[in-house]
Amino acid sequence: MKEEDRCKAKQRFLSTLSGHEKRKHIRESYFLSNTEPEKYTTEFENLRKSIFKVAENIPKWGENLPTRWIVLEKEIDRHIAEEKKLVISYEVAKQLAKMSSFPIIEIESELDSFLKYEHEIGNLIFFDDIKSYIVLEPKWLVDIFRCFVSPLQFQEHFVEMTEWKKLESTGILPDSLIKKLFKKVPGFDSVNHTEFALQVMEKFDIIVKPTTLTGNEEYYMPCMINASDFETITQIFNVQSKNCLRTSWFCLDFNFLPPSFFNHLLVTFVKKYALCTDQDGKMQLYRGIGIFNLEKNGCQKLVACLSENAIAVQVWEYHNEEQHICNANYSTIREYLINTVDFLQCRYKMNIQYECFFKCPEGKYYKTAGKVSCDDTGENYFCPEHGIIHSLEDLRKIWLQDEKDENTDQ
């Protein structure tokens, strides 16, 4: 074919697809003839190389997969196209796998492998730890998340519900409101899908069911919890009392810290420690702050706080009489905080650098002034917040007791 004819043919082709969405998929143009392939050997070779080049960028390209996986994949596509299924149960998936000639003896193990593979390449959503249902259409799950992450956009539909005020003021998500929100999701079966959907939202820290010393059965939404200033919270717990001993602050300073990251961290603390409650039974969970009981008697409380690009933790100890020195060992809390931050970065594929610091017990965790690096080897330091000298050993020992013990053993 002459070059002029090729140009005209290419222009006609592009003109035909000018208003079609598939135009964006055009990469290269090749002019071939399957009736006279011997005249187009170079073009066929170029096409072959181009196809392989594109295919190499496809995830999992080149892996040897069982033919029955393709059969099951097509069967799932049929469920989406013909039966309009957005989600199927694991038991239905097993029946489809059986129809696709999966070995009966190992059907669950091979089905799980297939579903993990399909999840990794983005064809469906499957959670190995919540495997009761498989999401065939990701938008179904997105619609669920949207209802809960931005629930106030639906308030005009439920203005008569007092639960909205409760959600806005406390972050509590009542069962009645959960049911109303789920009704907004197309293809949602409240009888069969509710438990699965709640488990998935817990997995992604959108909602959490805190534990308390008195027991709790309600879900909370961290992103909806009201803010409160730290000084007001210290008054609630009478931290200014001479019988309350405050440890130094242990802080992680980040080069950048998204607020959502702290929400994930706060949820892990909620799952590990029992949340404190005030005299009215209100859980002490706020936007950027959480207060937890370390012991059942409530005499040791852990406070975790968020400030701009920093996370800080402190322990409040309550005694029968005034105490001046803290001799406890809270190195396990420091380790848990660091390990959790590293785990969350790995889980959400983030790379945020941070450094460890201390602050004196009375220092403002949200202020940069007065922070001392964990690598500082001096004996004392001047605190610019209070204009006095602090012992660096007193700040360090409760958080680094394990390291001190190791050095002593050596």
C-alpha positions in Angstrom: 0.0 0.0 0.0 1.3 3.4 -0.9 2.1 5.9 1.8 -0.6 8.3 0.4 -3.3 5.5 0.6 -2.2 4.7 4.2 -2.6 8.3 5.2 -6.1 8.6 3.7 -7.2 5.3 5.3 -5.9 6.4 8.7 -7.8 9.7 8.4 -11.0 8.0 7.5 -10.6 5.6 10.4 -9.9 8.5 12.9 -12.8 10.5 11.4 -15.2 7.5 11.9 -14.2 7.3 15.6 -13.9 11.1 16.2 -16.8 11.2 18.6 -16.4 7.7 20.1 -15.0 7.1 23.5 -12.8 4.2 22.2 -10.8 6.7 20.2 -8.6 7.2 23.3 -7.5 3.6 23.1 -5.8 4.0 19.7 -2.0 3.6 20.1 -0.5 2.7 16.7 -1.8 2.0 13.1 -0.7 -1.1 11.1 -1.8 -1.9 7.6 -2.0 -5.7 7.0 -3.6 -8.3 4.8 -4.4 -11.8 6.1 -5.0 -13.0 2.5 -1.5 -12.0 1.5 0.6 -12.2 4.7 3.8 -12.8 2.8 3.7 -9.2 1.5 3.4 -7.8 5.1 5.9 -9.8 7.1 7.5 -6.6 8.5 4.1 -5.1 9.5 3.1 -8.4 11.2 6.4 -8.5 13.1 6.0 -4.9 14.2 2.4 -5.6 15.4 3.6 -8.6 17.3 6.3 -6.6 19.1 3.9 -3.8 19.9 1.4 -6.2 21.4 4.0 -7.8 23.6 5.3 -4.4 24.7 1.8 -3.4 25.9 1.1 -6.8 27.5 4.3 -6.7 29.5 2.9 -3.7 31.5 -0.2 -5.7 32.5 -0.1 -7.0 36.1 0.5 -10.8 36.3 1.4 -11.0 32.6 3.3 -14.2 31.8 2.0 -16.2 34.7 0.8 -19.7 34.0 -2.8 -20.0 35.0 -5.2 -23.0 34.9 -7.7 -22.9 32.0 -10.6 -23.4 34.4 -9.8 -20.0 35.8 -10.8 -18.4 32.5 -14.0 -20.4 32.5 -14.9 -19.1 36.0 -13.9 -15.6 35.0 -16.4 -15.7 32.1 -19.1 -17.1 34.4 -18.6 -14.2 36.8 -18.8 -11.8 33.8 -22.1 -13.4 32.8 -23.4 -12.8 36.4 -22.6 -9.1 36.0 -23.9 -8.7 32.5 -27.0 -10.9 32.4 -28.1 -11.3 36.0 -27.0 -7.7 37.0 -25.3 -9.1 40.1 -23.1 -6.6 42.0 -22.1 -8.9 44.8 -22.3 -12.7 45.3 -21.8 -14.9 48.4 -18.8 -17.1 48.8 -21.1 -20.1 48.6 -22.4 -19.0 45.2 -18.7 -18.6 44.1 -18.0 -22.1 45.2 -20.9 -23.4 43.0 -19.6 -21.4 40.0 -16.1 -22.9 40.7 -17.6 -26.4 40.8 -19.3 -25.7 37.4 -16.0 -24.5 36.0 -14.3 -27.9 36.9 -12.4 -26.8 40.0 -11.2 -29.9 41.9 -13.8 -30.7 44.6 -11.2 -31.7 47.2 -9.3 -28.5 46.9 -12.1 -26.2 45.7 -11.8 -23.7 48.5 -8.1 -23.3 48.4 -8.0 -22.9 44.6 -11.0 -20.6 44.7 -9.3 -18.4 47.2 -6.2 -18.3 45.0 -8.3 -17.3 42.0 -10.2 -14.6 43.9 -7.0 -13.1 45.3 -5.6 -13.0 41.7 -8.7 -11.3 40.4 -8.6 -8.9 43.3 -4.9 -8.0 42.5 -5.6 -7.2 38.8 -8.7 -5.2 39.7 -11.5 -7.4 38.3 -13.3 -7.8 41.6 -12.9 -7.1 45.4 -12.2 -10.0 47.7 -11.0 -10.0 51.3 -9.4 -13.1 52.6 -10.3 -12.2 56.2 -13.9 -11.3 55.3 -14.8 -13.9 52.7 -18.5 -14.2 53.1 -19.1 -12.1 50.0 -17.3 -11.2 46.8 -17.9 -7.7 45.3 -18.2 -8.0 41.5 -18.8 -4.3 40.9 -16.4 -2.0 42.9 -18.9 0.9 42.6 -21.2 -1.1 45.0 -18.6 -0.8 47.7 -17.8 2.8 46.8 -21.5 3.7 47.3 -21.5 2.2 50.7 -18.3 4.1 51.7 -19.8 7.3 50.3 -22.9 7.0 52.4 -20.9 6.8 55.6 -17.9 9.0 54.8 -20.2 11.9 53.6 -23.5 11.0 55.4 -24.6 14.6 56.0 -25.5 15.0 52.3 -28.4 12.6 53.0 -29.6 14.5 56.0 -32.4 16.3 54.1 -34.0 12.9 53.6 -34.0 12.0 57.3 -34.5 15.4 59.0 -37.0 13.9 61.4 -34.3 11.6 62.9 -32.7 12.7 66.2 -29.8 10.3 65.4 -28.4 12.9 63.1 -27.7 15.3 66.0 -26.2 12.4 67.9 -23.9 11.6 65.0 -22.8 15.2 64.6 -22.2 15.8 68.3 -20.7 12.5 69.5 -19.8 10.5 66.4 -22.1 7.7 67.5 -23.7 5.8 64.6 -27.0 4.3 65.8 -28.4 1.1 64.2 -31.5 3.0 63.0 -29.3 5.4 61.0 -27.1 2.6 59.6 -30.2 0.9 58.2 -31.4 4.2 56.7 -28.0 4.8 55.0 -27.8 1.3 53.6 -31.2 1.9 51.9 -29.5 4.5 49.7 -27.1 1.9 48.2 -28.3 0.3 44.9 -28.4 -3.5 45.0 -28.0 -3.7 48.8 -29.7 -6.5 50.6 -30.0 -5.4 54.2 -30.7 -9.0 55.4 -27.7 -10.5 53.8 -25.2 -7.7 53.2 -25.3 -5.6 56.4 -22.8 -7.7 58.5 -20.4 -7.9 55.6 -20.6 -4.2 54.8 -20.0 -3.3 58.5 -17.0 -5.6 58.7 -15.4 -4.1 55.6 -15.9 -0.6 57.0 -14.3 -1.7 60.2 -11.4 -3.1 58.2 -10.8 0.3 56.6 -11.3 2.2 59.9 -14.3 4.1 58.6 -16.3 2.9 61.7 -15.1 1.4 65.0 -16.8 -0.3 67.9 -14.8 0.9 71.0 -14.4 -1.3 74.1 -15.0 0.3 77.5 -14.7 -0.9 81.1 -18.5 -1.0 81.2 -19.1 -2.5 77.8 -20.2 -0.9 74.5 -22.2 -2.1 71.5 -22.4 1.1 69.4 -20.4 2.0 66.4 -18.4 5.3 66.1 -17.3 7.3 63.1 -13.9 8.9 63.9 -14.3 11.4 61.0 -17.6 12.7 62.5 -16.4 13.1 66.2 -16.5 16.6 67.6 -13.3 18.5 68.4 -12.4 19.6 71.9 -9.6 21.6 73.3 -7.0 19.7 75.4 -7.3 22.0 78.4 -11.1 21.3 78.7 -10.3 17.5 78.7 -7.7 17.9 81.4 -10.3 19.6 83.6 -12.7 16.7 83.1 -10.1 14.3 84.4 -8.8 16.7 87.1 -5.3 16.4 85.7 -4.3 19.6 87.6 -4.8 17.7 90.9 -1.6 17.2 93.0 -2.5 13.5 93.1 -2.3 13.2 89.3 1.2 12.5 88.0 1.8 13.2 84.3 4.6 11.5 82.4 6.6 13.3 79.8 5.3 13.4 76.3 6.6 11.0 73.7 6.2 12.6 70.2 6.6 11.5 66.6 7.2 14.5 64.3 6.4 13.8 60.6 7.5 15.7 57.6 3.8 15.4 56.5 0.9 13.8 58.3 -2.6 13.5 56.7 -5.4 13.7 59.3 -6.8 10.5 58.0 -3.6 8.7 59.0 -4.2 9.6 62.6 -7.7 8.4 62.4 -6.4 5.0 61.4 -3.9 5.1 64.3 -6.6 6.2 66.7 -8.8 3.2 65.6 -6.0 0.8 66.4 -5.7 2.3 69.9 -9.5 2.0 70.3 -9.3 -1.7 69.5 -6.4 -2.3 71.9 -7.2 -0.2 74.9 -10.5 0.5 76.7 -11.8 4.0 76.1 -12.4 6.3 79.1 -15.8 7.7 79.9 -16.8 10.8 81.8 -19.3 10.9 84.7 -22.2 11.0 82.3 -20.9 7.9 80.4 -19.8 9.8 77.4 -16.8 8.2 75.7 -13.7 10.3 75.7 -13.0 10.2 72.0 -12.6 13.4 70.1 -11.3 14.7 66.8 -7.6 14.3 67.2 -7.6 13.1 70.8 -8.4 9.8 72.6 -8.3 9.0 76.3 -7.8 5.3 77.2 -7.7 3.2 80.4 -4.5 1.2 80.8 -5.8 -0.6 83.9 -9.3 -1.7 84.9 -9.1 0.4 88.0 -8.8 3.5 85.8 -5.7 4.8 87.8 -3.5 4.9 84.6 -4.8 6.7 81.6 -3.2 7.0 78.1 -3.8 10.1 76.1 -3.1 10.1 72.3 -3.1 13.5 70.5 -2.8 14.8 67.0 -1.3 18.2 66.2 0.0 19.6 62.9 2.3 16.9 61.5 2.8 15.3 64.9 1.5 12.5 67.2 2.0 12.7 70.9 1.2 10.3 73.8 1.3 10.8 77.6 0.2 8.8 80.6 -1.7 10.2 83.6 -1.2 8.3 86.9 -3.6 8.9 89.8 -2.4 8.2 93.3 -3.7 8.5 96.9 -1.1 11.2 97.6 1.1 13.6 95.7 3.9 12.0 93.6 6.8 13.8 92.1 8.6 11.1 90.1 7.3 8.5 87.8 9.1 5.2 88.1 6.8 3.2 85.8 7.9 1.6 82.5 5.8 2.6 79.4 8.3 1.5 76.8 5.7 -1.0 75.4 3.4 1.9 74.6 6.3 3.6 72.7 7.0 0.4 70.8 3.3 -0.1 70.0 3.0 3.4 68.7 6.1 3.1 66.4 5.2 -0.4 65.2 1.6 0.7 64.4 2.8 3.8 62.5 5.2 1.6 60.5 2.4 -1.0 59.9 -0.1 1.6 58.7 2.5 3.0 56.3 3.1 -0.4 54.8 -0.7 -1.2 54.7 -1.6 2.0 52.9 1.6 2.1 50.8 2.8 5.4 52.3 6.3 6.7 53.0 6.2 9.4 55.7 9.4 10.2 57.5 9.3 11.0 61.2 11.6 11.6 64.2 11.1 10.8 67.9 11.1 13.6 70.5 10.2 14.2 74.2 8.5 17.1 75.9 8.2 17.9 79.6 5.0 16.7 81.3 3.4 20.2 81.5 4.5 21.2 78.0 2.0 21.8 75.2 2.2 18.8 72.9 1.1 20.9 69.9 4.0 23.4 70.3 7.4 22.9 68.7 9.3 24.7 71.4 10.7 22.5 74.1 10.9 19.3 72.1 14.1 17.2 72.8 15.4 14.6 70.4 15.5 11.0 71.6 19.1 11.0 70.4 20.1 13.8 72.7 22.7 12.5 75.2 22.9 15.4 77.6 21.9 15.3 81.2 19.8 18.5 81.4 18.1 20.9 79.0 16.5 24.3 79.2 12.7 24.3 78.7 11.7 27.5 76.8 8.0 27.0 77.7 8.7 27.2 81.4 12.0 28.9 81.6 13.5 26.2 83.8 16.0 23.3 83.6 14.6 19.7 83.2 16.4 16.5 83.7 16.7 14.7 80.4 16.9 11.3 82.3 13.4 12.0 83.9 11.9 12.5 80.4 13.6 9.5 78.8 13.5 6.7 81.4 9.8 5.8 81.4 9.8 5.5 77.5 13.2 3.9 77.0 13.4 1.6 80.0 13.8 -1.5 77.7 16.8 0.0 76.0 18.3 1.0 79.3 17.9 -2.6 80.6 19.6 -4.0 77.5 22.6 -1.7 77.9 22.8 -2.7 81.6 22.8 -6.4 80.7 25.5 -5.9 78.2 
